[in-house]
Every structure is written in C-alpha cells, then in structure tokens.
Amino acid sequence: MSIHPNPNTQQFLEALSAKNFSGEIEVSYAQRLMAATDNSIYQLMPEAILFPKDNHDVEKVMSLLGEEQFRQITLSTRGGGTGTNGQSLNSGLILDLSRHMNKILHFDADRRVVTVQTGVVKDQLNAYLRPYGYFFAPELSTSNRATIGGMINTDASGQGSCEYGKTSQHVLEILAYRIGGEAIISSAFEGTRENTQSHPLATELYQALLPHKEEIHAHFPQLNRFITGYDLDHFTQDEKINLNHLLCGSEGTLGVFTEAKLNVLPIPKATALVLITYDDFIGALEDAPLLMGATPKPTSVEVIDNIVMEIAKNDFIWATTESYFSGIDYEALKAIQLVEFNADNLESLEEMVTTFSQYIESHPHKSRLSIRPLLGKKAVLDIYALRKRAVGLLGAVQGNRRPIPFVEDTAVPPENLAPFIAEFRAILDQAAVKYGMFGHADAGVIHVRPALDLKLEEDRPLIREISDQVYQLCQKYGGALWGEHGKGVRSEYAQDFFGKLYPLVQSVKAAFDPHNQLNPGKIASADHHALLKIDEVPLRADFNRQINSHYWAENAYATTLYCNGNGACFNYDLNAAMCPSYKATRERIHSPKGRAELIKEWLRQKSHNIVQPQFEEALYDSLSLCLSCKSCAGECPIKVNIPAAKSQFLNEYYQKKKRPLYEQILINAEKMAEKSAKVEGLSNWVTKNSLTKQLFSQIGLIDLPLLERSQYHADQHYYQQLTLDNLSLLESVKAPENSVILVPDSFFMFYDAATFNATVELLHKLGVTIFIAPYQPSGKVAQVYGALTQFKKEAETQNELLTKLAAYGISLVGVEPPITLAYREEYPAIGLASPHVALIQEWLTTYLATRDDLPQITEKIDLKLMSHCTEKTNATHAPKAWQEIFARFGITLNEEKSGCCGMSGGFGHIKKNRELSEKIYSQSWGEIVQKNNPEILLATGSSCRSQVKRFDNVTIVHPIVKLNQLLTPFL
C-alpha cells in the first residue's frame, strides 16, 4: 500500500488548501487506514480523507474535481462506514461527512418535515424527534451509527418496510453537489414549462427516459424492495418529475448529498410483538405470507434462526431479553418469527393481538411450536435490540471460518421466499459452508452470511461460485441480488441485470459524472470502463493473511484481528458505554474499530520486520487515549478487546522505549497504597501540598486521591481482619453459608472509608460473619499499562492467596467491579485457574434469597443506579442484581443509562488526559448528575464517584452505603 498520495492527488490537496478549505485533510497512513475498510470483505487504501465542515467546503472539493487537470482524481463519500459491499471504499479521495456535517437544521412539526445534514445518525434524528412525538420511519439494524446520507445513498430499509417503505419514500428534497461544484436542489415538481426551465438536468433526463417507460416497467422486478439506485421505473412512472428516484440509492456515484428534507411520522402509541417459534426454518418462511395476510395486518414479520439465538445467549443483550424467551424448547427450535402490531391505544392493540392469535390458531401450520404475545414498548425495544445485533452476533461465531457479507440481502417476492431459501441453502450445503439466517420474512429478504476464511486459498473461489449461483437463483425467482444493502462491488452483475436498459443507466451516470470520478466502478460507468468485479477488488484477507499465524491464536491480539468493521463502536448515543474516547473526539482512530485496524496493520508489518516508526507512534497515540474500560470487550458483537491488545502492545513498546514516570507511579500505586497508609498524615500532606502538587503536575499526574484509612470506623467486633499467618481461623467457621471473605482492593482498603464502613455494617445487620482477606496488589493496574511481568508476578501471588482462601468453602467477594472481574477475566488469560470471586451484589442476591428475617427500611425512596462501565458491559446481570437486592427491601432502584465517567482508574489522573476526561464526563455523567438530586444517585465504581466529586463537587455513594443508611440498625 502506498505511503504517500500520488503527485496529482498532492496537487489537488494543495489547490484545495489554497481555496481555504476549512475542514481537515488527512494524509497520514494511519488515518487513511480508517477509511480503507467498512463492514464488507474488501480493503482499499485511499490517498487522503477530507472532512468538510460545511457546504462551502463541499463546493470547493467538487469545483476542483471539475477542472480538467484533476479528471483522474476519484472521490467516494462516506458516512457511518457500515456498508457491507464496499460502497464507500475507493483508492482515491474519501469525503467523510460524519465528523462535522451532522446537524439537525430545522423541524416543522405542522408539516412533519425535518431538514438535516447528511452526517446525522438515524438514531440521533429519532432522539431529537421523540419529544415531538414523531420518528423517521425507515429502520435498519445499524441505526445507532448509520447516517442519513448513507441511508439515502443505499436507499436503506429494514424491519417494517412493508408498512413504512424505503428511505426514498421519505425523502422530500436533497441538496446535492455535482462535479464542477454546481448545487442542485432535487425534489418533485410538475412538468410545467416554468418548472422544466428551472430544473434543466431533471427535465433532460426525464425527456430522454420517458419514451422507454413501458420497457423499463416490464423489465424491473415488482418488489417491496424495489430496485435501489438509478430507479428508472419510478422516475418514469411518477406523475411528477422527481430526480430523487435516481439519486436515492446511487451510492455516491452521481453527486455528494449534504442536506435532506425528510418526512416523519407519528410514533405509534401502543406496540406489541407476537413471538412464534418453529421447528423448521423453511416452515417459518412458508408461514410468513399467511401471517401477513391476517386481519389486522401486522406492521412487520421478522425471522431469526436458531444459530443466531444460540450466539445471543453469550452476548450482553441476553441479560435484558432472556426472560422473554423463557420456556422455549431450544432443542426443537429452528426459527422464531417476531410479528409486530401497532395501535393508537392499548385497548385497540390488545384487540388486534387477540384477533391475530385467534386467526393463526384457526390456520395451523405443522412447524409451529408456540405462540407468545408481548405487549409494551419496553418488551418490543428489548427484543428488537437483540434482532438488531443478529448480523454482528453471527460474526462472533468461534473459529477461523466466520460468517461474512457478500450475498446477504437478496430479495424475492414473499410468496417465493421459502422455495428460494431452500435452494439457497442447498447451494451453501453443497459447498459445505456453514451459515446463519435472519431477516424480513414479510418483505422477502433474508440475510445470509456464509462462514468462510478468506485467508485460505480453498475458500476464496467460493465468493465467485456462491455469488454467481445466488444471482441466477434471484433471477429464477423474480428477485434481486441487492434488496437492501446496495450494490457496491457487486455492481458487476448490474449490466446483466439491466440488460438492454443498461445504456439508459449509463446515460444517467454520464449526465452527472461524465468522467467516472465519483465512486467509480459501481452501479454504472459513463462510458466503456468496466465495473468492479467481486473477486478482483483487494480483500481484507489479502492483508490479514500476511499476519503471522501465531497472532491469530488465543492471545491478547486475537480478538482485534477478527474485527469485521460492523461499527457498533460508532454508536452516537452519549449514554452508551462504548466507546468513550471515540464519542469525545469523534475521530475513528480513537474507536475500537480504528484501533483494531491499526493493530492489524502493525502486526502485518511486524510479521515481516518492516514496522514503520511513524506508524507505530500513531498506534501508540491511539491506544494511549483508550480508557481500558473494556466496554468494547462486552458490547462489541465480535468481542473485540482493545484493552487486552493495548496491554500487550505497551508491554512490547516499552521494551524499546522509556516508560514515562507517571505511568511507573500508577503501575506501583497498588503496592504504594498500603505503605502510604501507614503514614497517612504525611502522605496526604504531600498530596495536598501546593509545591508537591506542582511536582506531580510536572511529572504528569493531577488530582490524586487522599487516603482515608484513619476514617475506617467500622466496629472491629463486626469483622475479622485476616493475615497471611492466621488463615487457619477459617477452619472454625461453623456456618460458611452465612460467612463471607471480602477480598479488598486498594480503593476499598485505603481510599474509601464510607464504602468500607457501610459494607461491614450492612453485612453485620444481615447476620453475616465477615472476614477481610489480607490486602495484596491485584496486578490490575500493571496489566492496564502493559507492565506484564509485574502483573504476572502480582497476579500469581494474589491467586495463590485466593486459592488458599477458597479451600475453606467460604464465599470470596469483591466490592470494586474492575478489580473483582479481573480475577475471572485477566487472571485466566495468563493461565491462572483463579477461584471465583463474586461481585458483592452477586453474593447478596443469593444470600438474601435464603433469609426471611430482614431488617426494616427507615424510608421508602426511588433511587437510580449508575454502574461502572466494565461491570455493566462484562457482567451484564450485575445491575439487575442490585435491583433485586433493593427490591427485597421494598426499594425501587432504576438503572440510569449512562456512558463513561471519564476517570477509569488512573486515566483521569494523567495530566495530558485532563481535558478529554472532563469532556467524557460532561457528555453523560455530568448531565445526569446536574439534573438529579445526588442523594438518589448510586454509583458502583470508586473512580466514578471520585470523578463526580472532582467535576461537580457533590458526593454520590455506593449502593451498599445507601442501603445501609436506609436499614434499621440491628436485626
């Protein structure tokens, strides 16, 4: 791959800068790598990435492209980067509208019209519209990171398309820029003389295509998922002249879209799902037309196969959805259909569901196993959250062969779906390829991802073999190969698909882009130039296969290598845990996907001893802003674990470079805490002293915490402090089920008197015999910063102690989430068979279930829980456990959705991270803290509580502290 842009591109970039382009121009190898992949199997390195700030910037880019000297420059527009067929990949320039052009410009509630910049994310738009009671209807599984521009360019649709249609059916107006810089405002208009004179391009194309109207209509498949991009049929059939029919779905091949006016719909007031299980997937598809033929008609019918359901059980989403599927016969299960209904009120909804249930009971199907109605928005949203993760979950299949996209959005008439999929499965079975299936049974679209390892020579030809066969199968059943996700690299089938109409398609391309500069090789060529071919575009695997095989084994780098670009880490929602550094910077290089791409390339270079120092520093800079919160390890469908890879990288990096002093101090913080506590007064004086604070600041550390050991006032009669010499005391414990050994971390033991005191007092009130294990460093901090030799030494020492303690049959319990979870995650990763150390809420739920004589509460109050990122994403049942504990005492504890606090152990104490740490805090936690009485907020993380104190100067407490306050003093 080229390290620098070619001379012509360099001249273009210099000319663009001379025009006072106000956005960013990125030419570094690392930054360009961010745009070299999407969610497809392909990888194309661009020469530069442009991040325009406004329409003026876009006009400057397009104006320059129109100059004769720059006719060899090509450009592709990029939004969320979630395309599955290489739609936004290009070896020329990338114009990324997502970083800056992401504003909602105007909303007219009376007309139900919203105007947006095309970098706006779909869920961002709906969050804005929700208070007004409206939503942008086209749905897609990547709605939390896919942009409106991407949706328009692929004419996106998904669940509910039979009711709500495709994106193009909601686009009223597009502001587009042509080659040469001309701005076009595209909308429907009557063909009057005055209008045609005002819209010469649209009129010219309409007059040229209209004579072919009947031929076009006869040729185009009549599908719910009608053809995307260059839609000659609707363009010529429409009573008005509407260029949007050609622009929507054009994948950036006709112009750059910067703004759009969209129509929005009222949010349904009441919603329900009916879950129908089947013992045969084809049987479920056969049943779908009958379900859609019911009166009342469902809004949608979605289907998921048993493969997806099995994988979902190991995903964080299962914590919120498992209860809806209780009692299902998973041994017999082969498919679940999700049948949605919406109504204006609950009474009407219940009537619809009852009538539908009676209808399907009177029309039996041999494959049905069970029917279960679920009413209420929460249930529907929870189930659809699982359904949205289906595509990502398939990528999490273990092994080298993993499901990949290349034939994943075929569309056929719904009545043909069952026989079509039966033959589709036969093709895959004949090739001995595994696969999972899910999709839109109502619309005739099933997502299929064959499991291949394209690093293997024997698997690579299957892309061609399977694609050709599936294309022919689509033709046989009156469908299309590209029913939902656009054409992209698969455009090579377009000429055959359009047949005699292809010259008409070319004429549209030529009218907008006569020199094939915009996303060339896709959908159509303006001239004789060939389109891209599915097996001639560089694959990710071409680069992945250059990485030494031992990196693909189960080690710290392995999960990053399997990143498939699904982009879940680009979630726009500031109150979602993953990924805080991306949310604060809006730079993809600081996202899990971006870091994974950098790590892959670094390993490729490392495998051939050609590591470029500048690139390695770019990787270091990216990883240095990773908070190691592990949200990616929990929430990424592929379970990409950037903190583990970061730790391994830093371990290798610092074998050649000098580790900064501030990191050395942090790494040894666990060891130093115990020593410092013995001279607490002196230690705190040093920490608070203005001169030493200046010294720490020069070193690179700020806002260091104060020791609180002198405030540990819990009655020592309530607990027994163990030492390494008196562990034999545990032999005399008569009721181990009513006893607990608290495994202390440095926060709990030295810096957090309130939580320590409350934990002891609460457990005493509950009749628990309390032991506190000897304090030893866990090694977690050393692991975070890649001091792996020290981590291994400290972990082995701590694990030896834990093993001894576990032998006494008394539960081991930790209070601080990331340290406690390290015993079950980071310890096994280095080969330690660590005994189970329960989070305190895990243990309490089990213990309280055996007790009837619980203390009374002094006050009934509604509380809000804000869980630590590592905890809620990697132990997804943990928040629910706290809710169950408080419910046992009649107290309502609601989980407050929140992002990252920005502290994350030592990250927020590093001076160079101060500004970023505060921004991360302000984006989520700060807003929540400022809108709520801090008395009702509970936070499980010590870092989180200290961050609240640092930036808002208020105190919020651990759930244990609040529960202890609310309980009467003694049993």
N, C-alpha and C positions, 0 to 999 in steps of 0.2 A: 504494500500500500504506500502511496506517495506521502511523503512527509510534508511537502510544501505545495501550495497552489501552483498551477502552470502559469507561464508568463502572461497569457491572455487574461486569465482569471485575475491575476495580480493587478493588471492594468485596470480591469473593471472595478476592482475593490478600491483602487486609488482614485478612480474617477468618481465613485460613489462617495467616498470620504470628502472629495472636493466639492460635492454638491451639498455638503453639510448634513449628511445622513446622521440623525440624532440617536439612533439605536446602537446596538453593539454589533461588531463584526468579529466573529471568532474564527481564527485560522489555526489554532494550536491543534496538534494531533489528538490530544486528549478530548478537547471539546468537540472536534469533528466526529470522534468515535461515538459521541452521544446520539448523533443523528444517523449513524451507519446502520442501525437496526430498528425494527419495530416489533410487532408481535408475530412476524412471519418467519419463514425459514431462511430468509435472504439477508445478505450483508453487503452494503455498498457504501464505500467511504466517500463522503462529499469533499469538495475542495474548500468550502467555507460555509459557515452558518450566519445568517443575517437575522437579527432580532429587531424588527421595526417598532418604533414607539407610537406611530400614528399613520394616518392615510398619506400624509406628505412623504413619509419615508418610503411607503409602498410605491407611490407615484414615481419617486426618484429611481427606484430599482427598475420598474417596468419601462420607464422612459429610456434608461440606459440600454436595456435589453433590445430596444427597438433600433439602436444605432447599428449601422452596417458592420462596424469593426467588432461588434460583440455578438454577432449572429451565431457564433459557435458556443456561446455560453448557454447552459441549460439551467433551469430552476424548477424545484418542486416545493410546494407549500406543505407545511407541517403544522399539526395541531397537537392533539394528545399523544400521537405516536403509537396508537393502539391498532393500527391497520394490520390485517392478517395476511395480506398478499403483496406487501412491498409497495403500497400505493404512494407513500411519501419518501421512498428511497431514490437516490439519484447520485451519480458520480460528479455532478456539477455543484450548483448552489442550493442550499436549503433556506427557505424563508419561513421562520418559526414565528407564528403569530400568538403563541400561547403565553409568552413571558410578559408582554406588555399590553397587547390589544385584547384585553379580557374584561372590558367594562360593559355593564348594562346601561344603556344610554337613555332610554325613555320607556315608560309604560303608560298606555292609555287604557285604563280599566273599562271605560264605557265601550270602547271599540274592541276590547280584548286583543290589543296589538302591542307587542313588546319589540323594541329595537335594541339590538345587541351588536357588539363587536364579535367577530367570529372566533376569537380566542376564549370566549366564555365557555365554561364547562356546563354540561347539561344539568347536573345536579345543583350546581351553583345557581343557575337560572331558576330552577324549580324552588330552591330555598328562598330566593328573592320573591317569587310569585306566591308562595304558600300563604303568607298573611292576608293576601288579597282574595284568596280562595280559588286561584287558578293554577294550571300547570301546562307545561309544554309536553304534549302527549306522546310523541314517538319514544318508545322505550328501547333500551339496549343494556346489555349486561355490564358494559364499561362506563355507565352513565356518570360515575364519580370522577372520571378523568377525561372522557371523550369530549371534544369541543364541538360547538355548534358548527364551526367551519368544516370539521371532519364529517359531521353528520350530513351536512348539505352536500359535500363532495362525494360521499358514498351513497347518498340518498338512504340514510340508515333507517332501519326499523327493527322491531323485535317483538317481544311479548305484547299482545294486544293489537297487532297491526290489522286484524280483520275488522276491528271496531274503529281504531283511530287512524289507520293508514300509515303511509311512509312520511319521511321528513318533507319531501317535495310537496306533499299535500297540505303542509302547514307553513310553507314559505311564501310570503306575500311579495317580498321585494328583496333584491340583492344589489349591494354596491360592489361592482366588480371592476378590476383594472386589467386592461388589455396590454399586450405587448405594444410599446410605444408610449404608455402612460395614460391613455385615454380612460376616463372613468365612465362606466356605464351603470345607469340605474335600471335594473331589469324588473319589470312587473307586467301583469296582464293589462292589455289595452284593446279597445275596439279598433277595427281596421279602417278607421276614417282617414281621409286624406291628410287632415291636420296631424293625426297621431302617427301615421306612417312616415310623414316627413320628419317628425321629432324622433323617430326610432328607426333610422335607416338600416342598421345591421339586422335587427329583428325582422323588419319588413322584407329585406332582401332574401334572408334565409327562408322566411315563410313562403314567399312567392316562388322560390326555387324548389321547395319541397312539396308544396300543395298539389301539384299535378300527380305526385306519386302516392297520394293519400290512401287510396284503396289498396294498392300493392303493399304499402307499409303495414296497414292494419291486418291484412291477411297473413303477413309474414311473422308479426310479433306474437309470441305466446300470450294468451289472455290469462294472466295470473294475478292473484292478490299481490304477489311480489313482482309487479310488472318490471320490465327491463330498466336497469339503472344506468343513467348516463346517456347522453345523446338520444333521448327518448323521442324519436321521430314520430312515433304513433300518437302520443298525447299532444305533441306540438302541432300536428296537422289535424287532429280530431277536435281540438279545443275550439270553441266558437270565438274565443278571443286569441289575439296573438300574445303568446307568453313565452319569452325566451328562457324562463326558469325551467321549462321542461327539458331544455338542452343542457342547461348549466348544472342543475341538480344531478349529482351522480357522475359528474365529469372528471372527478379525481384530480383537479388542478391542471387539467390539460388544455383548458380554454381561457383561464384567467385566474387572478387572485381575488378572492372574495374577502372583503374586510368588514362589512356590516350586513345585517339582515333584519328585515321586519318579519316577525312571525306571529301567526295567530295562536292564541292559547285558549284552553277550555276550562270550564268549571271543574274543580276537584270533586269526584264522587263523594257524597256524604256518608254513604254506608257501603261496605265492601265485604266480600266473603270468598272463601275458596272451598271447593269440594274436592277432597283427595280420594282418588280411585286407584286402587292397587290391582296389578295384573300378574299372572304367572307366565305371560308371554309378551315380549315387546311388540312383535308384529300384530298380535291380537289387540294390543292397546291402540296401535295405529289404525287398525280396521274399525275400532270402536269410535274413533275421533269424529268422523263425519256424522255419526248418529248423535253424539253429544252436541255438536254444533248445530244440529237440526232441531234441537229441543226448543220448546216454547215455555218459558222465556229463553231467548238465545243467550248463551254465555258471552262474556266480553272476550274471553280467550280460553284456549286449551293448550297447556304446556305439558311436555312429557320428559321424564328423566328415567334413565335406565338404572339397573341395579349396580352397575360398575361405579357410577357417579355417587350413588348413595353410600356404598361401602367406603369410598375415599372420604366422603363428607364426615364420616364418623370420627376421623382422625384430624379434623380441622377445627379451628376455634369456633366456627359457625355452629357446630353441633351443640355447644353449650346453650344456645338460645333456641334451637329448633328440635332437639331430641324429644321433648315432651309431646310434640305434635304427632310424632310417628310411633308413639308407644303402642304396643300390642300388635304391631305389624309382623307378619310372618316373613322374616327375611330369608329363610331357607327357600321359600317358594317364590319370593318376589323377583320379578324381572322388569317391571316398569311401574311408575307412578304417574298418573295424569293429574294436573292441577287445573281445575275448572273454576274460572273466576266469574263472579257476578257483582254488579254494582247497582245501587239504587239511591233514591233521594232521601230515604229514611229507613230505619231499622225494620219497621213493620213490613214494608214492601220487600225489603231484602229477605227477611225470613220467609215470606210467602214465596218468593222466587226460588229459594233453596229447597223449600218443601216440595213445590211443584216439580222442580227438576229431579229431586230424589225419587218422587213417585214415577216420573217419566222413565228414568233409567231402570227402575225396578220392574216396570212393565215391558221393558225392552231388554231382556237379559243378554249377556254375552258370556260365552264359555270361559273366557280368560280372566274375567273379573274376580278378584279375591275379596275386596272390602270397599266400603264407601264411608267417608268421614267428612262431615261439614265442619268448617272452621269459620266462625263469624268474628269480625272485628279487624280494624286496621293493623293492630299490632301483630296478630297472627299472620295476616297476609304479608305484611312487610318482612316479618321474620322468615317466612317460607321463601319469598322471592329473593331475599338476601342469599339464601342457600342456592337457589336456582341461578342467580347471577354469578355465583362463584364456580358453577359447573365447569366452564371452559378452563378456568385456572386449575381446578381440582384435578382434572384429567392429566394436566401436566405434572402433577405430583406423584403419578404412578412411579413406583420404585423400579430401578433397573436402568440399563443404558438405552433401551428402546422405550421411547416416551411418545404419547400422542402429540402430533404436530398438525398445523393447519395447511391444507392445500386443496382439499375437496370438502370444506366444512360447511358450505352454505347453499347446497343445491336446493332448488325449488321446483316442485311439480304440483299440478292440481291436487288438492287434498284427497280426492277420491282415488287418485293413483298412488298415494303415498305408501300404502302397505306393500303392494307388489314391487314398487320401485325400491324401497328399502330392503326388501327380501333379496332382490337381485344385487343390490349394492353390497349387502353383507356377504353374498356368495362370492363376489369379486375379492373382497378382503379375506375371506376364509380360504379361497383358492390360493391367495398369496401368503397364507399362513401368518397373517397380520392381526394383532390384537387391536381392539378399539373400544371406545365408549360412545354412547349416543344420548342426545337430549335435543330439545328444540321446540318448535312451534307446530304442533300437530294440526292446529286449525288452519294454518297458512300453507301447509305442505312443505315446511322447511325443517329438516333435521340436521343438527350439527354433528358431524362425524370427523373424528380425528384419529387416523391410523397411527399406531405406535411404531416408529422407525428410529433407527440410529444412523443418521446420515454420515457419520464418520466412517461407517462400514461400506466397503465397495459393493457388497451384495445388496445393500438396502437402497442405494442411490438410484438405480434404474427404476425402482418401484414408483418414484414420483411420476415419471412419464407413463409407465404402464397403467397405474391406477387412474391417473388423471384422464388419459385417453379413453379408457373404458367407461369411466363415470360420465364423461362428456357425452359419449354415444348413448349411454343409458338415459341421460337427461333428454336428449333428442327423441329417443324412443317414447318416452312418457309425456312429451309435450311440455318440458320444463326448461330450466336454465341452470348452468353450472354456477352462476353467481347470483343467488337470490337475495343476498343481504349484505355481504361484506365487500362489495365492489370487485372489480376485475383485477387491477394491478398487473402483476406479472402474468396472470392467467389470460391477459388480453390476446395472447397468440391464438386463442380459439375464436376471437371476435370476427375475423374475416370470414371464417366458415359459418359462424352463427348468423351474421348479417347477410351472407350470400351475395345476391345481385344488388342488395341495398348498400353494400359496403362503400361504393364510391360516393353515395349520398352522405354517409357518415364522414368520409374523408373531406367532403366539401364543407361540412360544419367545422371540422378541425382547421382547415385552411383559412376559413373566414376569420378565425380568432388568432391562429398561431401558424402562419404560413411557413415558418422555418423550423418547426418542430422543437422549439426551445422550452416549452412548458411540459414538464413531466414526460419526456419523450419515451416512445416505445410502448405506451399504454393506451388502450382503447382504440385509438386510430392514429394513423400517420397522415400528414397533409400531402404526402407525395408517395414516392416509391419505397421509402425507407421501411424496412421490416420492423415488426413489433417484437418486443422481448419474448424470449422463449423460456418456459418454466425450468428447463434443465441447462440453461446457458448463463443464467444470472448467478453471480457468486453466492454461495451458501454460507451461513454461519459455520456450518460444519467444515467448510474448507479451512477455516481458521482454527476451529476447535480441535481438529484432528492433528494440528501442529503442536498441541499441548501434550507434554509427556503423560503417559497413561497413569503414572502413579498419583498425579494430581486429581484424577477422576475417582480415585479410591475414596473410601470413607475417611476423609481428613477435613481439616478446617476450611479448605478451599472448595470442597466438593459441591456444596450447595450453590455457591455462586456460579459455578460452571454450568449448572442446569437452568440458570435464569433464562426464561424464554421470551422476555420482553412484554409480558402481559400488562405491565404498567400499573398494577394495583397500588404501588408505592407513590403514584402521582395523584392519589386521592386529594381532591381540592379541599375537603372538609377539615377545617382547622381543629375540630373537636374529635378527629380520628387520630389514633395513636401514631400510625405510620405515615409519613416519616418526618420528624420534626425539623431536621436540617434542610430538607427539600422545601417544606412549607414556608420556612423563614427566608430562604434565599431565592426560591423559585428557579433555581439552577439545577438542571437534571444531573449534572456531575456530582451533586450532593444528595442524590437519591440512591436507594438500594440498587435499582437497575443500572444507574450510571456507574456506581462503584463496582458492580459485578462486571460490567463491560470493561472497565479499566483493569480489574484484576485478571480477567481472561487474557487481555492483550499483554499484560505484564508477564503472566505465566507463559504465554506463547513466546515472547522474547526471551524469557529466562530459559525456556526449554532449548533454545538454540544459541544461548550465550551472546545475545545481541541486545541486551537491555539498554535502552536509551536513558541516560541520566535525567534528561529533562522530563521524559515521560514518567519515570519513577518518582520524581519530585511532585508531579501533578497527581499521581496516585496517593502519595503521602499527604498532600494538601487536602485532597478529598476525604481521606479516611480520618484526618485529624479533626474534622468537623462532625464526624459520626459520634453521637452521644452514647453509643453502646447500650441503648435502651432495649434492644432485642425485639422491638415491635415487628420488624421485618421477619424475624425467625418465627414469630407466631402468626402474623396476619398475611404474609405473602403466601399465595396458594402453593408456590413451589417450595416454601420454607427456606428461602434464601437467607442465610445467617451471616450478615455483614460483620457484626461484632466478632464472631469467631475468626473470620478471614482477616479482619483488621488486626486482631491479636497476633495471628501467625505472621502476617506481613511485618508488623512492627518488630517482632522478635528477630526476623531476618534483617530488616532495615538497620536496626541498631547494632548489629554485629559489624557494620561498616561505618556507621555514623555515631557521633557522641549524643547520648540521650540528654535532653535538657534537664537542668537541675530541678525545675518544678515537677517534672514527671517522676524523678527519683524520690522526691519528698512524698508525693502522693502514693507511689508504689509502696513505700515503707510506712504509710500512715497507720495501717492496722497494727504493726509492731510498736510504733511510737506511742499510740494511744495509751496503752497500758503503762508504759514508763512515764509518760507525761502526767497521767492521773495521780501518780504517787507524789508529784509536786505540782498539784493543780493550781495553787495560787500563783506560783511563779510562771507556770505555762500560760495561764490566762493573761497574766500581766504582759508577758512577751507578745501574745497575740493581739492585745488591745493597744499596746504602746505605739504612739504615732511614728516613732523612729523605726521600730521593727516592722511596722506595717509598710512603711516606705521600702524597707529592705525586701520584704516578701514581694511587694509590688514589682521591684526591680528584677527579682528572680522570676516573677511571672504568676504569682498567686495573690488572690484578693479575697476579702470577706470570709476569712477562715473561721470555723465554728469554735465556740468556747466549751471547755469541759464542764460537766455538771455533776461529777461524781459526788461532790460534797452535798448535793441536794437529794441524794438517793436515801429517802427517809422511810422507805417501806419497813415495817416491823420485821426485824430479823428472826423473830419467832415464827413468822409465816413461811419461811423458806430455809432450805439448807444449801449453803454455798459449798459445792464440791471442789476438791483439789485433786491433783493427779495422785496424791498419796492416800486419799480417803474414799476412793470409789467403792470400796468394799462395803460402805454404809448402805449401798443399794441392795445388798443381799437380804437385808432385814425387812424390806418393804413387803407388807402383808397384802396390800390391795393395789397391785400395779395398774389395774384398770382405772383407778382413781388417783393415779400419780402421773406426774409429768416431769421430764427433764428439759428445761429451757436451754437451748443452745444459743449463747449470746454472740452477737456481733459487736463491732466497735461502737456503732451508734447506740444500740440498746444498752451496752455496758458502761459507756463513758460519757455520751453526749446528750442523752435523752432521759432525764430524771422522771419527767411526767409519765412517759410510757412505761418505764421500768416499774415505778411505784404502783401505777394503776394495774399493770399486769399481775403483780404479786397480790395486790389487794383483791382484785376481781376473782382470781383463781382461788384464793382463800375463802372468799364469800361462797364460792361454788363447791366448797368441800374438797378441794384438790390438794394433795400432798405435793409440794413444789420443791424441786431440786434445780439448782442452776449449775450447769456444766462449767468446768474450768474454761476461762477465756483463752482462746488461741486464734491467731490470724486465719482467716478462711482462705486467703490467697486470691480472692476475687479481684481485688484492686490490681494486683500484679498481673492477673490474667487479662484484664481490660486493656492495660497498657503494653501488653506483649512481653512482659518480663517472665517468660515461660519457665525458665529454670527455677526462679524463685517461686512462681506459682506451684510448680510440681512439688517442690520441697515443702511448702506450707500446706498444700492440699494433702500430701501424704501424711504429714504429722497430724493434721486435723482429722483425716479419715481414720487413722489408727485410733484416735480417741473416740470418735463416733462409733466405731466398730465395738470397742470395749463397752461403751455405754449401752449400745443396743443389745448386748448379750444379757442384760439384766431384765429384758422383757418390758421395760417401761418406755412409753412413747417419747420420742425425741421431737421437740417442737421449736421452731424459729419464729421470730417476730418480724424481722426486716425482710421483705419479699425477695429482692435480688440475691441476697446472701443465702437465704434458705433454698431458693430454687437452684443456686449454683451446685448444691450437693447432689441434686438429681439430674443436672444437665452438664455443667462444666467438668465435674469430677468424673463421671463415666466416660466423657470424651477423651480423657487421658488414661483410661483403663482402670480407674478405681471403682471397685464394687462397693459403692457407698450405701450405707444403710439409709432407710427412708427417714427424712426429717420433714415433718409435716408443717405446713403453714399453720399458724395458731388458729385461724378460723376453720381450717380443715379438721383439726383435732377437736375444737369446741363443738362443732356440729355433731360429731359422733358422740362426744361425752354427754352433751345436753340431751341427746335422744334417750339416754338411759336414766335421766333424772326427772322426777315429778315435783320434788320439793325445792322449787326455785325461789330465789328472793323476789320480793315485790319491787316494782319501779315506783319512784317518787314523783315522776312527771311523765305524761304522755306527750310525745313531741315527734313531729315528722323531720327526718334527717336526710342528708344527701351524702352519698359515698363517692369519693374521688380516689380511684385505685391507682397504684403505681403502674407505669407502662409495662414493665417486664411481667408483672403479676397478671394483669388483666388480658395480656396477649399470649402468654405462655402457660398460664394456669387459669384457663378461661372460666372455670367453675368458681374461682375464688370470690368474685364479687357476690355471686348468688349465695355463697356460704355465709357471708356476712349478713345478707338479708334474712337468711333463715335463722341465724342466731338472734338478731334483734326481734324478729317476729315471735320467737319463743317467749319474749318478754312483753309482747303486745306493742312493740315499737315499729313504726313504718320507716324503713330505710330504702330510699330510692337511689338507684345508680345514676349518677350525673355523668353524662357523656362528656369526656374531656380529652384533650390532646396531651402533649408532654408539658411538664412544668419548666423544662429548660435547665434544670440543675444536674440531674443524672450523676449522682456521686460527686466526682471531682471536676466534671466538665465545667460547671458554672463557676468554680473557684479559679479557673485558669484565666488570667487577665485578658489574653487575646480573644477569649470566647465571651467576654462580659456583654458586649453589645448584642451578639447573637442569642445568648442565654436569655437576656431580658426580652428580646423580640419574641422568642418562642413562648416565654411565659405570658406576655401580653396578648398573644393571639388566641389563647384559650383559657388558661387558668386565671389570668388577670381579670378577664371579663367576668368569669364566673364568680370569683371572689368579691369583686366590686358590686355585683348585682345581688349578692346574698348576704344574710346575716352570718358572719363567720361561726357563730355558735352552733349552726346547724350543719356545717360542712365538716366532714371527716375525711382524713387522708391517711392512707396506709403507709406511704413512703416517708421516711425521715428526710430525704432530700427535698421532697415536695413541700413538706411543712416548713423547712428552713427557707425555701425559695419564696413562699408566701410571706414569711416574716421579713425577708430581705427586701422585697419589692413593694409590698402593701402594708408592711408594719402591723399586721394583725396575726393573731395566733389561731390556727386551727389544729385540732388534735387527732390522735389516732382513735379508731373505733373503740379500742379497749378502754381508753381514757374516758370517753363519753359514756360508755356502758357502765363503767364503774361509778361514775358520777350519778347515774340515774338509778342505781340499785340501792336498796336499803342496806345499812351497814353490815349486818350479820345474818347468818341462817337462823 
